[in-house]
Amino acid sequence: MKIKKGYIRSQVKAQIMLAGYTMAEAVELLSTEYGWSDSLSNFSVKLRRESLKYKDVLELADVLGYEIVWQKGRDRE
């Protein structure tokens, strides 16, 4: 699957909202729980540049109350 520009950003923002948080609240949780910078602009830049690391995504999922699950998709040849 080819991922279109902006897709990751919109998905992360949607998951934050679905969990009942604002972006600022999510950044505050990440700062408290994992020592992230408390700067909303730093987080926004990471999203815009699509430079979140997998570790970042796992930590974000954790503070939002999610768990990342890998599920086998369609077979590739």
PyMOL commands that place a pseudoatom at each C-alpha (Angstrom):
pseudoatom trace, name=CA, resn=MET, resi=1, chain=A, elem=C, hetatm=0, pos=[0.000, 0.000, 0.000]
pseudoatom trace, name=CA, resn=LYS, resi=2, chain=A, elem=C, hetatm=0, pos=[1.396, 3.370, -0.954]
pseudoatom trace, name=CA, resn=ILE, resi=3, chain=A, elem=C, hetatm=0, pos=[0.834, 5.941, 1.786]
pseudoatom trace, name=CA, resn=LYS, resi=4, chain=A, elem=C, hetatm=0, pos=[-0.205, 9.382, 0.562]
pseudoatom trace, name=CA, resn=LYS, resi=5, chain=A, elem=C, hetatm=0, pos=[1.367, 12.532, 1.970]
pseudoatom trace, name=CA, resn=GLY, resi=6, chain=A, elem=C, hetatm=0, pos=[-0.532, 13.739, 4.998]
pseudoatom trace, name=CA, resn=TYR, resi=7, chain=A, elem=C, hetatm=0, pos=[-2.150, 10.364, 5.698]
pseudoatom trace, name=CA, resn=ILE, resi=8, chain=A, elem=C, hetatm=0, pos=[-0.060, 9.586, 8.782]
pseudoatom trace, name=CA, resn=ARG, resi=9, chain=A, elem=C, hetatm=0, pos=[-0.621, 13.059, 10.202]
pseudoatom trace, name=CA, resn=SER, resi=10, chain=A, elem=C, hetatm=0, pos=[-4.373, 12.851, 9.763]
pseudoatom trace, name=CA, resn=GLN, resi=11, chain=A, elem=C, hetatm=0, pos=[-4.509, 9.341, 11.233]
pseudoatom trace, name=CA, resn=VAL, resi=12, chain=A, elem=C, hetatm=0, pos=[-2.519, 10.305, 14.332]
pseudoatom trace, name=CA, resn=LYS, resi=13, chain=A, elem=C, hetatm=0, pos=[-4.615, 13.422, 14.884]
pseudoatom trace, name=CA, resn=ALA, resi=14, chain=A, elem=C, hetatm=0, pos=[-7.820, 11.407, 14.443]
pseudoatom trace, name=CA, resn=GLN, resi=15, chain=A, elem=C, hetatm=0, pos=[-6.726, 8.813, 16.994]
pseudoatom trace, name=CA, resn=ILE, resi=16, chain=A, elem=C, hetatm=0, pos=[-5.893, 11.547, 19.493]
pseudoatom trace, name=CA, resn=MET, resi=17, chain=A, elem=C, hetatm=0, pos=[-9.367, 13.053, 19.055]
pseudoatom trace, name=CA, resn=LEU, resi=18, chain=A, elem=C, hetatm=0, pos=[-11.110, 9.663, 19.166]
pseudoatom trace, name=CA, resn=ALA, resi=19, chain=A, elem=C, hetatm=0, pos=[-9.367, 8.982, 22.473]
pseudoatom trace, name=CA, resn=GLY, resi=20, chain=A, elem=C, hetatm=0, pos=[-10.935, 12.188, 23.784]
pseudoatom trace, name=CA, resn=TYR, resi=21, chain=A, elem=C, hetatm=0, pos=[-7.836, 14.385, 23.896]
pseudoatom trace, name=CA, resn=THR, resi=22, chain=A, elem=C, hetatm=0, pos=[-6.634, 17.531, 22.213]
pseudoatom trace, name=CA, resn=MET, resi=23, chain=A, elem=C, hetatm=0, pos=[-3.175, 17.592, 20.662]
pseudoatom trace, name=CA, resn=ALA, resi=24, chain=A, elem=C, hetatm=0, pos=[-1.968, 19.778, 23.537]
pseudoatom trace, name=CA, resn=GLU, resi=25, chain=A, elem=C, hetatm=0, pos=[-3.300, 17.290, 26.094]
pseudoatom trace, name=CA, resn=ALA, resi=26, chain=A, elem=C, hetatm=0, pos=[-1.618, 14.389, 24.300]
pseudoatom trace, name=CA, resn=VAL, resi=27, chain=A, elem=C, hetatm=0, pos=[1.701, 16.266, 24.284]
pseudoatom trace, name=CA, resn=GLU, resi=28, chain=A, elem=C, hetatm=0, pos=[1.302, 16.996, 28.002]
pseudoatom trace, name=CA, resn=LEU, resi=29, chain=A, elem=C, hetatm=0, pos=[0.684, 13.295, 28.704]
pseudoatom trace, name=CA, resn=LEU, resi=30, chain=A, elem=C, hetatm=0, pos=[3.745, 12.326, 26.648]
pseudoatom trace, name=CA, resn=SER, resi=31, chain=A, elem=C, hetatm=0, pos=[5.839, 14.880, 28.506]
pseudoatom trace, name=CA, resn=THR, resi=32, chain=A, elem=C, hetatm=0, pos=[4.696, 13.615, 31.898]
pseudoatom trace, name=CA, resn=GLU, resi=33, chain=A, elem=C, hetatm=0, pos=[4.845, 9.894, 31.155]
pseudoatom trace, name=CA, resn=TYR, resi=34, chain=A, elem=C, hetatm=0, pos=[7.823, 9.614, 28.793]
pseudoatom trace, name=CA, resn=GLY, resi=35, chain=A, elem=C, hetatm=0, pos=[9.794, 12.844, 29.175]
pseudoatom trace, name=CA, resn=TRP, resi=36, chain=A, elem=C, hetatm=0, pos=[8.920, 14.224, 25.739]
pseudoatom trace, name=CA, resn=SER, resi=37, chain=A, elem=C, hetatm=0, pos=[9.278, 17.922, 25.084]
pseudoatom trace, name=CA, resn=ASP, resi=38, chain=A, elem=C, hetatm=0, pos=[6.124, 19.703, 26.208]
pseudoatom trace, name=CA, resn=SER, resi=39, chain=A, elem=C, hetatm=0, pos=[6.155, 21.801, 23.041]
pseudoatom trace, name=CA, resn=LEU, resi=40, chain=A, elem=C, hetatm=0, pos=[3.060, 21.349, 20.890]
pseudoatom trace, name=CA, resn=SER, resi=41, chain=A, elem=C, hetatm=0, pos=[4.902, 22.948, 17.967]
pseudoatom trace, name=CA, resn=ASN, resi=42, chain=A, elem=C, hetatm=0, pos=[7.678, 20.300, 18.148]
pseudoatom trace, name=CA, resn=PHE, resi=43, chain=A, elem=C, hetatm=0, pos=[5.060, 17.530, 18.003]
pseudoatom trace, name=CA, resn=SER, resi=44, chain=A, elem=C, hetatm=0, pos=[3.238, 19.244, 15.136]
pseudoatom trace, name=CA, resn=VAL, resi=45, chain=A, elem=C, hetatm=0, pos=[6.493, 19.510, 13.168]
pseudoatom trace, name=CA, resn=LYS, resi=46, chain=A, elem=C, hetatm=0, pos=[7.147, 15.777, 13.676]
pseudoatom trace, name=CA, resn=LEU, resi=47, chain=A, elem=C, hetatm=0, pos=[3.668, 15.036, 12.347]
pseudoatom trace, name=CA, resn=ARG, resi=48, chain=A, elem=C, hetatm=0, pos=[3.988, 17.406, 9.393]
pseudoatom trace, name=CA, resn=ARG, resi=49, chain=A, elem=C, hetatm=0, pos=[7.401, 15.968, 8.438]
pseudoatom trace, name=CA, resn=GLU, resi=50, chain=A, elem=C, hetatm=0, pos=[6.176, 12.436, 9.151]
pseudoatom trace, name=CA, resn=SER, resi=51, chain=A, elem=C, hetatm=0, pos=[9.274, 11.898, 11.268]
pseudoatom trace, name=CA, resn=LEU, resi=52, chain=A, elem=C, hetatm=0, pos=[7.702, 10.095, 14.241]
pseudoatom trace, name=CA, resn=LYS, resi=53, chain=A, elem=C, hetatm=0, pos=[9.715, 7.049, 15.224]
pseudoatom trace, name=CA, resn=TYR, resi=54, chain=A, elem=C, hetatm=0, pos=[8.022, 3.723, 15.895]
pseudoatom trace, name=CA, resn=LYS, resi=55, chain=A, elem=C, hetatm=0, pos=[8.931, 4.158, 19.578]
pseudoatom trace, name=CA, resn=ASP, resi=56, chain=A, elem=C, hetatm=0, pos=[7.125, 7.527, 19.512]
pseudoatom trace, name=CA, resn=VAL, resi=57, chain=A, elem=C, hetatm=0, pos=[4.014, 5.908, 18.086]
pseudoatom trace, name=CA, resn=LEU, resi=58, chain=A, elem=C, hetatm=0, pos=[4.073, 3.164, 20.741]
pseudoatom trace, name=CA, resn=GLU, resi=59, chain=A, elem=C, hetatm=0, pos=[4.391, 5.745, 23.511]
pseudoatom trace, name=CA, resn=LEU, resi=60, chain=A, elem=C, hetatm=0, pos=[1.626, 7.886, 22.037]
pseudoatom trace, name=CA, resn=ALA, resi=61, chain=A, elem=C, hetatm=0, pos=[-0.647, 4.856, 21.767]
pseudoatom trace, name=CA, resn=ASP, resi=62, chain=A, elem=C, hetatm=0, pos=[0.097, 3.992, 25.386]
pseudoatom trace, name=CA, resn=VAL, resi=63, chain=A, elem=C, hetatm=0, pos=[-0.806, 7.405, 26.804]
pseudoatom trace, name=CA, resn=LEU, resi=64, chain=A, elem=C, hetatm=0, pos=[-4.002, 7.407, 24.734]
pseudoatom trace, name=CA, resn=GLY, resi=65, chain=A, elem=C, hetatm=0, pos=[-4.955, 3.980, 26.081]
pseudoatom trace, name=CA, resn=TYR, resi=66, chain=A, elem=C, hetatm=0, pos=[-4.333, 2.121, 22.827]
pseudoatom trace, name=CA, resn=GLU, resi=67, chain=A, elem=C, hetatm=0, pos=[-2.274, -0.904, 21.965]
pseudoatom trace, name=CA, resn=ILE, resi=68, chain=A, elem=C, hetatm=0, pos=[-0.629, -1.392, 18.563]
pseudoatom trace, name=CA, resn=VAL, resi=69, chain=A, elem=C, hetatm=0, pos=[-1.534, -4.756, 17.068]
pseudoatom trace, name=CA, resn=TRP, resi=70, chain=A, elem=C, hetatm=0, pos=[0.000, -6.154, 13.925]
pseudoatom trace, name=CA, resn=GLN, resi=71, chain=A, elem=C, hetatm=0, pos=[-2.525, -8.038, 11.833]
pseudoatom trace, name=CA, resn=LYS, resi=72, chain=A, elem=C, hetatm=0, pos=[-1.685, -10.027, 8.737]
pseudoatom trace, name=CA, resn=GLY, resi=73, chain=A, elem=C, hetatm=0, pos=[-3.210, -8.464, 5.669]
pseudoatom trace, name=CA, resn=ARG, resi=74, chain=A, elem=C, hetatm=0, pos=[-3.576, -9.698, 2.161]
pseudoatom trace, name=CA, resn=ASP, resi=75, chain=A, elem=C, hetatm=0, pos=[-0.959, -12.044, 0.765]
pseudoatom trace, name=CA, resn=ARG, resi=76, chain=A, elem=C, hetatm=0, pos=[1.681, -10.522, -1.475]
pseudoatom trace, name=CA, resn=GLU, resi=77, chain=A, elem=C, hetatm=0, pos=[3.344, -12.328, -4.311]
for i in range(1, 77): cmd.bond("trace and resi %d" % i, "trace and resi %d" % (i + 1))
show_as sticks, trace
zoom trace
